């Protein structure tokens, strides 16, 4: 799933300490499912004492 891939990629970044990383349904901000039409990735964490927060549209088809 896209969530599993996101977790794996972030886990490979030794300098990054994850606060959260989720893929949500843009319609209602619930956790995305396979049937979610529009998805957004939300990530927050720390690198060298600096907190980073970001989001982006996910174009992963019907993966969750």
HTML snippet that shows the backbone in 3Dmol.js (N, CA, C, O; Angstrom):
<script src="https://3Dmol.org/build/3Dmol-min.js"></script>
<div id="view" style="width:600px;height:400px;position:relative"></div>
<script>
const pdb = `
ATOM      1  N   UNK A   1       0.831  -1.192   0.000  1.00  0.00           N
ATOM      2  CA  UNK A   1       0.000   0.000   0.000  1.00  0.00           C
ATOM      3  C   UNK A   1       0.875   1.255   0.000  1.00  0.00           C
ATOM      4  O   UNK A   1       2.060   1.202   0.329  1.00  0.00           O
ATOM      5  N   UNK A   2       0.280   2.359  -0.368  1.00  0.00           N
ATOM      6  CA  UNK A   2       1.017   3.627  -0.386  1.00  0.00           C
ATOM      7  C   UNK A   2       1.466   4.010   1.024  1.00  0.00           C
ATOM      8  O   UNK A   2       2.557   4.555   1.194  1.00  0.00           O
ATOM      9  N   UNK A   3       0.640   3.734   2.035  1.00  0.00           N
ATOM     10  CA  UNK A   3       1.016   4.053   3.418  1.00  0.00           C
ATOM     11  C   UNK A   3       2.241   3.257   3.845  1.00  0.00           C
ATOM     12  O   UNK A   3       3.146   3.797   4.481  1.00  0.00           O
ATOM     13  N   UNK A   4       2.269   2.000   3.504  1.00  0.00           N
ATOM     14  CA  UNK A   4       3.409   1.143   3.851  1.00  0.00           C
ATOM     15  C   UNK A   4       4.680   1.643   3.163  1.00  0.00           C
ATOM     16  O   UNK A   4       5.748   1.679   3.775  1.00  0.00           O
ATOM     17  N   UNK A   5       4.564   2.028   1.894  1.00  0.00           N
ATOM     18  CA  UNK A   5       5.713   2.559   1.160  1.00  0.00           C
ATOM     19  C   UNK A   5       6.207   3.849   1.791  1.00  0.00           C
ATOM     20  O   UNK A   5       7.414   4.039   1.940  1.00  0.00           O
ATOM     21  N   UNK A   6       5.300   4.736   2.164  1.00  0.00           N
ATOM     22  CA  UNK A   6       5.672   5.989   2.826  1.00  0.00           C
ATOM     23  C   UNK A   6       6.433   5.697   4.115  1.00  0.00           C
ATOM     24  O   UNK A   6       7.477   6.298   4.368  1.00  0.00           O
ATOM     25  N   UNK A   7       5.923   4.789   4.923  1.00  0.00           N
ATOM     26  CA  UNK A   7       6.587   4.431   6.182  1.00  0.00           C
ATOM     27  C   UNK A   7       7.974   3.838   5.938  1.00  0.00           C
ATOM     28  O   UNK A   7       8.921   4.154   6.659  1.00  0.00           O
ATOM     29  N   UNK A   8       8.093   2.983   4.928  1.00  0.00           N
ATOM     30  CA  UNK A   8       9.388   2.365   4.622  1.00  0.00           C
ATOM     31  C   UNK A   8      10.413   3.398   4.169  1.00  0.00           C
ATOM     32  O   UNK A   8      11.562   3.370   4.608  1.00  0.00           O
ATOM     33  N   UNK A   9      10.001   4.305   3.296  1.00  0.00           N
ATOM     34  CA  UNK A   9      10.929   5.328   2.789  1.00  0.00           C
ATOM     35  C   UNK A   9      11.388   6.236   3.920  1.00  0.00           C
ATOM     36  O   UNK A   9      12.580   6.520   4.040  1.00  0.00           O
ATOM     37  N   UNK A  10      10.464   6.693   4.746  1.00  0.00           N
ATOM     38  CA  UNK A  10      10.846   7.569   5.859  1.00  0.00           C
ATOM     39  C   UNK A  10      11.725   6.825   6.861  1.00  0.00           C
ATOM     40  O   UNK A  10      12.609   7.426   7.472  1.00  0.00           O
ATOM     41  N   UNK A  11      11.494   5.542   7.034  1.00  0.00           N
ATOM     42  CA  UNK A  11      12.301   4.744   7.947  1.00  0.00           C
ATOM     43  C   UNK A  11      13.747   4.600   7.506  1.00  0.00           C
ATOM     44  O   UNK A  11      14.616   4.297   8.323  1.00  0.00           O
ATOM     45  N   UNK A  12      14.016   4.812   6.226  1.00  0.00           N
ATOM     46  CA  UNK A  12      15.376   4.715   5.694  1.00  0.00           C
ATOM     47  C   UNK A  12      16.172   5.999   5.900  1.00  0.00           C
ATOM     48  O   UNK A  12      17.388   6.012   5.707  1.00  0.00           O
ATOM     49  N   UNK A  13      15.501   7.067   6.287  1.00  0.00           N
ATOM     50  CA  UNK A  13      16.162   8.361   6.489  1.00  0.00           C
ATOM     51  C   UNK A  13      16.619   8.460   7.943  1.00  0.00           C
ATOM     52  O   UNK A  13      15.834   8.817   8.822  1.00  0.00           O
ATOM     53  N   UNK A  14      17.883   8.146   8.192  1.00  0.00           N
ATOM     54  CA  UNK A  14      18.398   8.098   9.563  1.00  0.00           C
ATOM     55  C   UNK A  14      18.324   9.430  10.288  1.00  0.00           C
ATOM     56  O   UNK A  14      18.153   9.449  11.507  1.00  0.00           O
ATOM     57  N   UNK A  15      18.446  10.536   9.582  1.00  0.00           N
ATOM     58  CA  UNK A  15      18.446  11.848  10.225  1.00  0.00           C
ATOM     59  C   UNK A  15      17.032  12.332  10.544  1.00  0.00           C
ATOM     60  O   UNK A  15      16.866  13.333  11.240  1.00  0.00           O
ATOM     61  N   UNK A  16      16.015  11.634  10.043  1.00  0.00           N
ATOM     62  CA  UNK A  16      14.627  12.071  10.190  1.00  0.00           C
ATOM     63  C   UNK A  16      13.956  11.328  11.331  1.00  0.00           C
ATOM     64  O   UNK A  16      13.959  10.098  11.367  1.00  0.00           O
ATOM     65  N   UNK A  17      13.374  12.087  12.275  1.00  0.00           N
ATOM     66  CA  UNK A  17      12.573  11.509  13.354  1.00  0.00           C
ATOM     67  C   UNK A  17      11.119  11.848  13.072  1.00  0.00           C
ATOM     68  O   UNK A  17      10.729  13.014  13.121  1.00  0.00           O
ATOM     69  N   UNK A  18      10.325  10.843  12.781  1.00  0.00           N
ATOM     70  CA  UNK A  18       8.936  11.042  12.360  1.00  0.00           C
ATOM     71  C   UNK A  18       8.027  11.340  13.547  1.00  0.00           C
ATOM     72  O   UNK A  18       8.056  10.634  14.555  1.00  0.00           O
ATOM     73  N   UNK A  19       7.216  12.394  13.417  1.00  0.00           N
ATOM     74  CA  UNK A  19       6.100  12.634  14.335  1.00  0.00           C
ATOM     75  C   UNK A  19       4.867  11.912  13.799  1.00  0.00           C
ATOM     76  O   UNK A  19       4.206  11.165  14.519  1.00  0.00           O
ATOM     77  N   UNK A  20       4.573  12.149  12.527  1.00  0.00           N
ATOM     78  CA  UNK A  20       3.495  11.421  11.869  1.00  0.00           C
ATOM     79  C   UNK A  20       3.695  11.435  10.364  1.00  0.00           C
ATOM     80  O   UNK A  20       4.356  12.318   9.817  1.00  0.00           O
ATOM     81  N   UNK A  21       3.121  10.454   9.713  1.00  0.00           N
ATOM     82  CA  UNK A  21       3.114  10.354   8.259  1.00  0.00           C
ATOM     83  C   UNK A  21       1.883   9.535   7.890  1.00  0.00           C
ATOM     84  O   UNK A  21       1.843   8.326   8.116  1.00  0.00           O
ATOM     85  N   UNK A  22       0.890  10.194   7.325  1.00  0.00           N
ATOM     86  CA  UNK A  22      -0.365   9.525   6.990  1.00  0.00           C
ATOM     87  C   UNK A  22      -0.815   9.936   5.597  1.00  0.00           C
ATOM     88  O   UNK A  22      -0.420  10.979   5.076  1.00  0.00           O
ATOM     89  N   UNK A  23      -1.636   9.103   5.020  1.00  0.00           N
ATOM     90  CA  UNK A  23      -2.282   9.427   3.753  1.00  0.00           C
ATOM     91  C   UNK A  23      -3.768   9.523   4.045  1.00  0.00           C
ATOM     92  O   UNK A  23      -4.385   8.571   4.522  1.00  0.00           O
ATOM     93  N   UNK A  24      -4.330  10.684   3.752  1.00  0.00           N
ATOM     94  CA  UNK A  24      -5.726  10.949   4.097  1.00  0.00           C
ATOM     95  C   UNK A  24      -6.585  11.081   2.842  1.00  0.00           C
ATOM     96  O   UNK A  24      -6.081  11.279   1.736  1.00  0.00           O
ATOM     97  N   UNK A  25      -7.886  10.966   3.047  1.00  0.00           N
ATOM     98  CA  UNK A  25      -8.878  11.235   2.016  1.00  0.00           C
ATOM     99  C   UNK A  25      -9.151  12.737   2.061  1.00  0.00           C
ATOM    100  O   UNK A  25      -9.592  13.256   3.087  1.00  0.00           O
ATOM    101  N   UNK A  26      -8.891  13.441   0.951  1.00  0.00           N
ATOM    102  CA  UNK A  26      -9.072  14.896   0.943  1.00  0.00           C
ATOM    103  C   UNK A  26     -10.519  15.307   1.188  1.00  0.00           C
ATOM    104  O   UNK A  26     -10.775  16.426   1.633  1.00  0.00           O
ATOM    105  N   UNK A  27     -11.460  14.425   0.904  1.00  0.00           N
ATOM    106  CA  UNK A  27     -12.877  14.752   1.049  1.00  0.00           C
ATOM    107  C   UNK A  27     -13.259  15.040   2.498  1.00  0.00           C
ATOM    108  O   UNK A  27     -13.990  15.991   2.775  1.00  0.00           O
ATOM    109  N   UNK A  28     -12.758  14.206   3.431  1.00  0.00           N
ATOM    110  CA  UNK A  28     -13.181  14.359   4.825  1.00  0.00           C
ATOM    111  C   UNK A  28     -12.037  14.235   5.839  1.00  0.00           C
ATOM    112  O   UNK A  28     -12.280  14.188   7.045  1.00  0.00           O
ATOM    113  N   UNK A  29     -10.798  14.183   5.354  1.00  0.00           N
ATOM    114  CA  UNK A  29      -9.598  14.095   6.194  1.00  0.00           C
ATOM    115  C   UNK A  29      -9.521  12.812   7.017  1.00  0.00           C
ATOM    116  O   UNK A  29      -8.772  12.750   7.992  1.00  0.00           O
ATOM    117  N   UNK A  30     -10.287  11.789   6.638  1.00  0.00           N
ATOM    118  CA  UNK A  30     -10.149  10.482   7.286  1.00  0.00           C
ATOM    119  C   UNK A  30      -8.954   9.760   6.665  1.00  0.00           C
ATOM    120  O   UNK A  30      -8.445  10.180   5.626  1.00  0.00           O
ATOM    121  N   UNK A  31      -8.511   8.682   7.296  1.00  0.00           N
ATOM    122  CA  UNK A  31      -7.435   7.877   6.727  1.00  0.00           C
ATOM    123  C   UNK A  31      -7.909   7.340   5.377  1.00  0.00           C
ATOM    124  O   UNK A  31      -9.014   6.809   5.272  1.00  0.00           O
ATOM    125  N   UNK A  32      -7.077   7.478   4.350  1.00  0.00           N
ATOM    126  CA  UNK A  32      -7.448   7.049   3.001  1.00  0.00           C
ATOM    127  C   UNK A  32      -7.669   5.541   2.944  1.00  0.00           C
ATOM    128  O   UNK A  32      -7.020   4.770   3.651  1.00  0.00           O
ATOM    129  N   UNK A  33      -8.590   5.149   2.095  1.00  0.00           N
ATOM    130  CA  UNK A  33      -8.857   3.738   1.830  1.00  0.00           C
ATOM    131  C   UNK A  33      -8.653   3.477   0.342  1.00  0.00           C
ATOM    132  O   UNK A  33      -8.353   4.396  -0.420  1.00  0.00           O
ATOM    133  N   UNK A  34      -8.814   2.237  -0.065  1.00  0.00           N
ATOM    134  CA  UNK A  34      -8.659   1.905  -1.479  1.00  0.00           C
ATOM    135  C   UNK A  34      -9.682   2.622  -2.344  1.00  0.00           C
ATOM    136  O   UNK A  34      -9.439   2.835  -3.532  1.00  0.00           O
ATOM    137  N   UNK A  35     -10.822   3.000  -1.775  1.00  0.00           N
ATOM    138  CA  UNK A  35     -11.858   3.669  -2.560  1.00  0.00           C
ATOM    139  C   UNK A  35     -11.757   5.186  -2.527  1.00  0.00           C
ATOM    140  O   UNK A  35     -12.529   5.861  -3.208  1.00  0.00           O
ATOM    141  N   UNK A  36     -10.835   5.740  -1.763  1.00  0.00           N
ATOM    142  CA  UNK A  36     -10.662   7.201  -1.715  1.00  0.00           C
ATOM    143  C   UNK A  36     -10.258   7.707  -3.095  1.00  0.00           C
ATOM    144  O   UNK A  36      -9.330   7.180  -3.708  1.00  0.00           O
ATOM    145  N   UNK A  37     -10.950   8.718  -3.576  1.00  0.00           N
ATOM    146  CA  UNK A  37     -10.677   9.256  -4.909  1.00  0.00           C
ATOM    147  C   UNK A  37      -9.513  10.239  -4.912  1.00  0.00           C
ATOM    148  O   UNK A  37      -8.651  10.175  -5.788  1.00  0.00           O
ATOM    149  N   UNK A  38      -9.480  11.146  -3.942  1.00  0.00           N
ATOM    150  CA  UNK A  38      -8.404  12.137  -3.846  1.00  0.00           C
ATOM    151  C   UNK A  38      -7.700  11.948  -2.517  1.00  0.00           C
ATOM    152  O   UNK A  38      -8.323  11.974  -1.456  1.00  0.00           O
ATOM    153  N   UNK A  39      -6.375  11.756  -2.593  1.00  0.00           N
ATOM    154  CA  UNK A  39      -5.590  11.484  -1.389  1.00  0.00           C
ATOM    155  C   UNK A  39      -4.514  12.541  -1.219  1.00  0.00           C
ATOM    156  O   UNK A  39      -4.056  13.151  -2.185  1.00  0.00           O
ATOM    157  N   UNK A  40      -4.120  12.744   0.042  1.00  0.00           N
ATOM    158  CA  UNK A  40      -3.064  13.706   0.357  1.00  0.00           C
ATOM    159  C   UNK A  40      -2.166  13.094   1.415  1.00  0.00           C
ATOM    160  O   UNK A  40      -2.646  12.529   2.397  1.00  0.00           O
ATOM    161  N   UNK A  41      -0.864  13.208   1.213  1.00  0.00           N
ATOM    162  CA  UNK A  41       0.104  12.745   2.191  1.00  0.00           C
ATOM    163  C   UNK A  41       0.446  13.872   3.150  1.00  0.00           C
ATOM    164  O   UNK A  41       0.731  14.991   2.723  1.00  0.00           O
ATOM    165  N   UNK A  42       0.419  13.581   4.443  1.00  0.00           N
ATOM    166  CA  UNK A  42       0.770  14.551   5.484  1.00  0.00           C
ATOM    167  C   UNK A  42       1.952  13.993   6.263  1.00  0.00           C
ATOM    168  O   UNK A  42       1.905  12.861   6.745  1.00  0.00           O
ATOM    169  N   UNK A  43       3.009  14.785   6.387  1.00  0.00           N
ATOM    170  CA  UNK A  43       4.222  14.325   7.066  1.00  0.00           C
ATOM    171  C   UNK A  43       4.728  15.417   7.995  1.00  0.00           C
ATOM    172  O   UNK A  43       4.753  16.592   7.630  1.00  0.00           O
ATOM    173  N   UNK A  44       5.132  15.022   9.199  1.00  0.00           N
ATOM    174  CA  UNK A  44       5.786  15.944  10.130  1.00  0.00           C
ATOM    175  C   UNK A  44       6.879  15.181  10.857  1.00  0.00           C
ATOM    176  O   UNK A  44       6.727  14.004  11.184  1.00  0.00           O
ATOM    177  N   UNK A  45       7.979  15.869  11.102  1.00  0.00           N
ATOM    178  CA  UNK A  45       9.079  15.246  11.814  1.00  0.00           C
ATOM    179  C   UNK A  45      10.216  16.221  12.026  1.00  0.00           C
ATOM    180  O   UNK A  45      10.082  17.421  11.786  1.00  0.00           O
ATOM    181  N   UNK A  46      11.334  15.690  12.479  1.00  0.00           N
ATOM    182  CA  UNK A  46      12.489  16.512  12.856  1.00  0.00           C
ATOM    183  C   UNK A  46      13.748  16.077  12.119  1.00  0.00           C
ATOM    184  O   UNK A  46      13.994  14.885  11.938  1.00  0.00           O
ATOM    185  N   UNK A  47      14.540  17.056  11.696  1.00  0.00           N
ATOM    186  CA  UNK A  47      15.884  16.818  11.172  1.00  0.00           C
ATOM    187  C   UNK A  47      16.803  17.836  11.830  1.00  0.00           C
ATOM    188  O   UNK A  47      16.622  19.043  11.669  1.00  0.00           O
ATOM    189  N   UNK A  48      17.785  17.345  12.567  1.00  0.00           N
ATOM    190  CA  UNK A  48      18.783  18.205  13.217  1.00  0.00           C
ATOM    191  C   UNK A  48      18.158  19.365  13.995  1.00  0.00           C
ATOM    192  O   UNK A  48      18.619  20.502  13.893  1.00  0.00           O
ATOM    193  N   UNK A  49      17.115  19.081  14.767  1.00  0.00           N
ATOM    194  CA  UNK A  49      16.505  20.092  15.615  1.00  0.00           C
ATOM    195  C   UNK A  49      15.513  21.006  14.923  1.00  0.00           C
ATOM    196  O   UNK A  49      14.953  21.897  15.561  1.00  0.00           O
ATOM    197  N   UNK A  50      15.284  20.810  13.640  1.00  0.00           N
ATOM    198  CA  UNK A  50      14.326  21.626  12.896  1.00  0.00           C
ATOM    199  C   UNK A  50      13.094  20.787  12.592  1.00  0.00           C
ATOM    200  O   UNK A  50      13.203  19.685  12.054  1.00  0.00           O
ATOM    201  N   UNK A  51      11.910  21.315  12.942  1.00  0.00           N
ATOM    202  CA  UNK A  51      10.670  20.590  12.668  1.00  0.00           C
ATOM    203  C   UNK A  51      10.220  20.897  11.249  1.00  0.00           C
ATOM    204  O   UNK A  51      10.166  22.053  10.830  1.00  0.00           O
ATOM    205  N   UNK A  52       9.904  19.853  10.532  1.00  0.00           N
ATOM    206  CA  UNK A  52       9.430  19.968   9.159  1.00  0.00           C
ATOM    207  C   UNK A  52       8.000  19.458   9.084  1.00  0.00           C
ATOM    208  O   UNK A  52       7.673  18.416   9.653  1.00  0.00           O
ATOM    209  N   UNK A  53       7.152  20.197   8.381  1.00  0.00           N
ATOM    210  CA  UNK A  53       5.759  19.804   8.171  1.00  0.00           C
ATOM    211  C   UNK A  53       5.461  20.022   6.696  1.00  0.00           C
ATOM    212  O   UNK A  53       5.747  21.088   6.152  1.00  0.00           O
ATOM    213  N   UNK A  54       4.886  19.009   6.047  1.00  0.00           N
ATOM    214  CA  UNK A  54       4.591  19.157   4.626  1.00  0.00           C
ATOM    215  C   UNK A  54       3.396  18.292   4.251  1.00  0.00           C
ATOM    216  O   UNK A  54       3.005  17.389   4.991  1.00  0.00           O
ATOM    217  N   UNK A  55       2.829  18.585   3.094  1.00  0.00           N
ATOM    218  CA  UNK A  55       1.740  17.786   2.549  1.00  0.00           C
ATOM    219  C   UNK A  55       1.810  17.848   1.038  1.00  0.00           C
ATOM    220  O   UNK A  55       2.358  18.792   0.469  1.00  0.00           O
ATOM    221  N   UNK A  56       1.256  16.849   0.397  1.00  0.00           N
ATOM    222  CA  UNK A  56       1.216  16.852  -1.062  1.00  0.00           C
ATOM    223  C   UNK A  56       0.107  15.943  -1.561  1.00  0.00           C
ATOM    224  O   UNK A  56      -0.264  14.967  -0.909  1.00  0.00           O
ATOM    225  N   UNK A  57      -0.415  16.288  -2.734  1.00  0.00           N
ATOM    226  CA  UNK A  57      -1.410  15.453  -3.378  1.00  0.00           C
ATOM    227  C   UNK A  57      -0.771  14.137  -3.784  1.00  0.00           C
ATOM    228  O   UNK A  57       0.351  14.111  -4.291  1.00  0.00           O
ATOM    229  N   UNK A  58      -1.484  13.055  -3.562  1.00  0.00           N
ATOM    230  CA  UNK A  58      -0.994  11.726  -3.923  1.00  0.00           C
ATOM    231  C   UNK A  58      -1.732  11.264  -5.175  1.00  0.00           C
ATOM    232  O   UNK A  58      -2.962  11.231  -5.202  1.00  0.00           O
ATOM    233  N   UNK A  59      -0.984  10.914  -6.196  1.00  0.00           N
ATOM    234  CA  UNK A  59      -1.563  10.375  -7.422  1.00  0.00           C
ATOM    235  C   UNK A  59      -1.182   8.915  -7.537  1.00  0.00           C
ATOM    236  O   UNK A  59      -0.452   8.519  -8.446  1.00  0.00           O
ATOM    237  N   UNK A  60      -1.685   8.117  -6.604  1.00  0.00           N
ATOM    238  CA  UNK A  60      -1.298   6.710  -6.531  1.00  0.00           C
ATOM    239  C   UNK A  60      -2.429   5.788  -6.967  1.00  0.00           C
ATOM    240  O   UNK A  60      -2.501   4.643  -6.522  1.00  0.00           O
ATOM    241  N   UNK A  61      -3.297   6.267  -7.819  1.00  0.00           N
ATOM    242  CA  UNK A  61      -4.406   5.422  -8.251  1.00  0.00           C
ATOM    243  C   UNK A  61      -5.324   5.125  -7.088  1.00  0.00           C
ATOM    244  O   UNK A  61      -5.640   6.015  -6.297  1.00  0.00           O
ATOM    245  N   UNK A  62      -5.752   3.894  -6.979  1.00  0.00           N
ATOM    246  CA  UNK A  62      -6.645   3.501  -5.897  1.00  0.00           C
ATOM    247  C   UNK A  62      -5.922   2.710  -4.830  1.00  0.00           C
ATOM    248  O   UNK A  62      -6.464   1.729  -4.321  1.00  0.00           O
ATOM    249  N   UNK A  63      -4.700   3.117  -4.475  1.00  0.00           N
ATOM    250  CA  UNK A  63      -3.968   2.482  -3.389  1.00  0.00           C
ATOM    251  C   UNK A  63      -4.185   3.288  -2.127  1.00  0.00           C
ATOM    252  O   UNK A  63      -4.444   4.490  -2.189  1.00  0.00           O
ATOM    253  N   UNK A  64      -4.081   2.630  -0.977  1.00  0.00           N
ATOM    254  CA  UNK A  64      -4.187   3.366   0.288  1.00  0.00           C
ATOM    255  C   UNK A  64      -2.857   3.414   0.969  1.00  0.00           C
ATOM    256  O   UNK A  64      -2.738   3.990   2.050  1.00  0.00           O
TER     257      UNK A  64
END
`;
const viewer = $3Dmol.createViewer("view");
viewer.addModel(pdb, "pdb");
viewer.setStyle({}, {cartoon: {color: "spectrum"}});
viewer.zoomTo();
viewer.render();
</script>
